[in-house]
Amino acid sequence: MNELPSADVIVIGAGMAGLTAARELGRAGITTLVLDKGRAPGGRMATRTIGSARFDHGAQHFSARSEPFQAHVDELRREGIVGSWYTADSRTRPGLLGEPRLVGVGGMRRIPEHLAVGLDVRTSTTIDRLHRDGVGITVTAAGARVAYGAAVILTPPVPQVLDLLQTSDMVPATDVLDPLSAVGYNSSLAVMATLDAPSGLPEGHLAEPAPDVAWMADNQHKGTSAQPSVTIHSTAGFASANLDADPDRWTQHVADQVAPILEARIISAVGHRWRYAEPRTTFDSGAITIGHAPPIVMAGEVFAGAKVEGAYLSGLAAADSVLELL
Ligand SMILES: Cc1cc2nc3c(=O)[nH]c(=O)nc-3n(C[C@H](O)[C@H](O)[C@H](O)COP(=O)(O)OP(=O)(O)OC[C@H]3O[C@@H](n4cnc5c(N)ncnc54)[C@H](O)[C@@H]3O)c2cc1C
């Protein structure tokens, strides 16, 4: 008799991929326990409140191109969880014109929060080891056993999963390990700046407005914040050069670069570091099985073309894989 919290499937990571997998499994009558190291669900679909301002400081918006994701987004639109921010022609798909840029109503985190309703999601739990335990798997956090399941789905960024597998003496075979080890990620330094007046940004966003800045978005224009505020994302090059530097220095530097563009004064600026912002290479497998008995499945945006939509599709694929194996 196991006294630990247990479920059919332990899902590590409460981002889009993990929550989608857990919901799909729930529909099939499979119980899940979702564990995340963050303080709230969402992962890189993140919204934060600082003083009276709110910021989307991870994913800014998303598109829905595949049939399954479009159907899901339509449902979320009907429920008032997703809305359109603006439309733009696709930069990666020539001919795709006037595509809606979708957002969570009131902030990107609204979407994962909605997905988490009805699921058993436990936050502030950093999983540091997996143990094969009889027919299932026990997971530990801070050295203590925290949960037991018949299968595990792993959704953190690939380098973090590989570290976890290594610590757990579960390193995959070379044909699986080599391509995974080669996955690199662009980093991003996000600066959340509270303003004393509306930003004046045309259309509420601007790409490459300054040498070290890739993107700037007006959270008030987007409907995320009542107080004027902007989120500023550094270029990947600036992020990789400053990732481990003093955050006060790069926060100030990035804020100073955009200050002349704004029609308002920055009254405070807070930095957030995304070490694994976006993968530079992706796979199209949906999810991969790295253990059969007990089942261990890896998922996340990298396995289905990246971005929010890729994370959703990977979550669906992970649920399918586990259902086949259980
Ligand atoms: C700055 C930035 C801008 C972006 N812009 C866009 C955009 O405009 N459009 C778009 O579509 N996408 C964008 N993205 C990418 C998008 O956010 C991601 O592709 C998507 O959210 C990934 O979801 P996921 O579930 O695969 O991973 P994540 O959201 O990263 O979820 C993984 C979860 O695992 C948790 N975790 C990690 N390690 C552990 C552990 N040991 N124990 C427990 N939990 C753990 C993490 O806390 C996290 O919640 C952006 C991302 C960033 C960072």
The ligand as an SDF file (V2000), in Angstrom:
LIG
                    3D

 53 58  0  0  0  0  0  0  0  0999 V2000
    9.9570   35.2820  -23.9920 C   0  0  0  0  0  0  0  0  0  0  0  0
    9.1060   34.2950  -24.7130 C   0  0  0  0  0  0  0  0  0  0  0  0
    8.3070   34.7100  -25.7640 C   0  0  0  0  0  0  0  0  0  0  0  0
    7.5100   33.7890  -26.4450 C   0  0  0  0  0  0  0  0  0  0  0  0
    6.6820   34.2310  -27.4140 N   0  0  0  0  0  0  0  0  0  0  0  0
    5.8140   33.3690  -27.9960 C   0  0  0  0  0  0  0  0  0  0  0  0
    4.8380   33.8420  -28.8930 C   0  0  0  0  0  0  0  0  0  0  0  0
    4.7160   35.0460  -29.1140 O   0  0  0  0  0  0  0  0  0  0  0  0
    4.0160   32.9310  -29.4730 N   0  0  0  0  0  0  0  0  0  0  0  0
    4.0780   31.5910  -29.1950 C   0  0  0  0  0  0  0  0  0  0  0  0
    3.2730   30.8050  -29.7110 O   0  0  0  0  0  0  0  0  0  0  0  0
    4.9850   31.1310  -28.3120 N   0  0  0  0  0  0  0  0  0  0  0  0
    5.8550   31.9820  -27.7170 C   0  0  0  0  0  0  0  0  0  0  0  0
    6.7540   31.5320  -26.7960 N   0  0  0  0  0  0  0  0  0  0  0  0
    6.8970   30.0740  -26.6160 C   0  0  0  0  0  0  0  0  0  0  0  0
    5.7670   29.4670  -25.7910 C   0  0  0  0  0  0  0  0  0  0  0  0
    5.6160   30.1710  -24.6000 O   0  0  0  0  0  0  0  0  0  0  0  0
    6.1460   28.0230  -25.5170 C   0  0  0  0  0  0  0  0  0  0  0  0
    6.3850   27.3480  -26.7440 O   0  0  0  0  0  0  0  0  0  0  0  0
    5.0810   27.2100  -24.7690 C   0  0  0  0  0  0  0  0  0  0  0  0
    4.4630   27.9740  -23.7580 O   0  0  0  0  0  0  0  0  0  0  0  0
    5.7770   25.9890  -24.2030 C   0  0  0  0  0  0  0  0  0  0  0  0
    4.8740   25.2030  -23.4350 O   0  0  0  0  0  0  0  0  0  0  0  0
    5.3970   23.8470  -22.7870 P   0  0  0  0  0  0  0  0  0  0  0  0
    4.2890   23.2980  -21.9760 O   0  0  0  0  0  0  0  0  0  0  0  0
    6.0070   22.9970  -23.8390 O   0  0  0  0  0  0  0  0  0  0  0  0
    6.6190   24.2710  -21.8500 O   0  0  0  0  0  0  0  0  0  0  0  0
    6.5990   25.2300  -20.5660 P   0  0  0  0  0  0  0  0  0  0  0  0
    5.5870   26.2780  -20.6700 O   0  0  0  0  0  0  0  0  0  0  0  0
    8.0140   25.6700  -20.3680 O   0  0  0  0  0  0  0  0  0  0  0  0
    6.1750   24.2420  -19.3850 O   0  0  0  0  0  0  0  0  0  0  0  0
    7.1130   23.4180  -18.7460 C   0  0  0  0  0  0  0  0  0  0  0  0
    6.8530   23.4890  -17.2550 C   0  0  0  0  0  0  0  0  0  0  0  0
    7.7480   22.5930  -16.5980 O   0  0  0  0  0  0  0  0  0  0  0  0
    8.0530   23.1370  -15.3290 C   0  0  0  0  0  0  0  0  0  0  0  0
    9.2630   22.4880  -14.8460 N   0  0  0  0  0  0  0  0  0  0  0  0
   10.5240   22.5730  -15.3600 C   0  0  0  0  0  0  0  0  0  0  0  0
   11.3550   21.7790  -14.6440 N   0  0  0  0  0  0  0  0  0  0  0  0
   10.5990   21.2090  -13.6630 C   0  0  0  0  0  0  0  0  0  0  0  0
   10.8860   20.3010  -12.6130 C   0  0  0  0  0  0  0  0  0  0  0  0
   12.1250   19.7850  -12.4330 N   0  0  0  0  0  0  0  0  0  0  0  0
    9.8860   19.9390  -11.7770 N   0  0  0  0  0  0  0  0  0  0  0  0
    8.6310   20.4540  -11.9420 C   0  0  0  0  0  0  0  0  0  0  0  0
    8.3070   21.3080  -12.9350 N   0  0  0  0  0  0  0  0  0  0  0  0
    9.2720   21.6640  -13.7850 C   0  0  0  0  0  0  0  0  0  0  0  0
    8.2100   24.6220  -15.6070 C   0  0  0  0  0  0  0  0  0  0  0  0
    8.0370   25.3930  -14.4350 O   0  0  0  0  0  0  0  0  0  0  0  0
    7.1180   24.8740  -16.6450 C   0  0  0  0  0  0  0  0  0  0  0  0
    5.9210   25.3350  -16.0450 O   0  0  0  0  0  0  0  0  0  0  0  0
    7.5400   32.4210  -26.0830 C   0  0  0  0  0  0  0  0  0  0  0  0
    8.3080   32.0140  -25.0040 C   0  0  0  0  0  0  0  0  0  0  0  0
    9.0770   32.9340  -24.3140 C   0  0  0  0  0  0  0  0  0  0  0  0
    9.8570   32.4950  -23.1240 C   0  0  0  0  0  0  0  0  0  0  0  0
  1  2  1  0
  2  3  1  0
  2 52  2  0
  3  4  2  0
  4  5  1  0
  4 50  1  0
  5  6  2  0
  6  7  1  0
  6 13  1  0
  7  8  2  0
  7  9  1  0
  9 10  1  0
 10 11  2  0
 10 12  1  0
 12 13  2  0
 13 14  1  0
 14 15  1  0
 14 50  1  0
 15 16  1  0
 16 17  1  0
 16 18  1  0
 18 19  1  0
 18 20  1  0
 20 21  1  0
 20 22  1  0
 22 23  1  0
 23 24  1  0
 24 25  2  0
 24 26  1  0
 24 27  1  0
 27 28  1  0
 28 29  2  0
 28 30  1  0
 28 31  1  0
 31 32  1  0
 32 33  1  0
 33 34  1  0
 33 48  1  0
 34 35  1  0
 35 36  1  0
 35 46  1  0
 36 37  1  0
 36 45  1  0
 37 38  2  0
 38 39  1  0
 39 40  1  0
 39 45  2  0
 40 41  1  0
 40 42  2  0
 42 43  1  0
 43 44  2  0
 44 45  1  0
 46 47  1  0
 46 48  1  0
 48 49  1  0
 50 51  2  0
 51 52  1  0
 52 53  1  0
M  END
$$$$
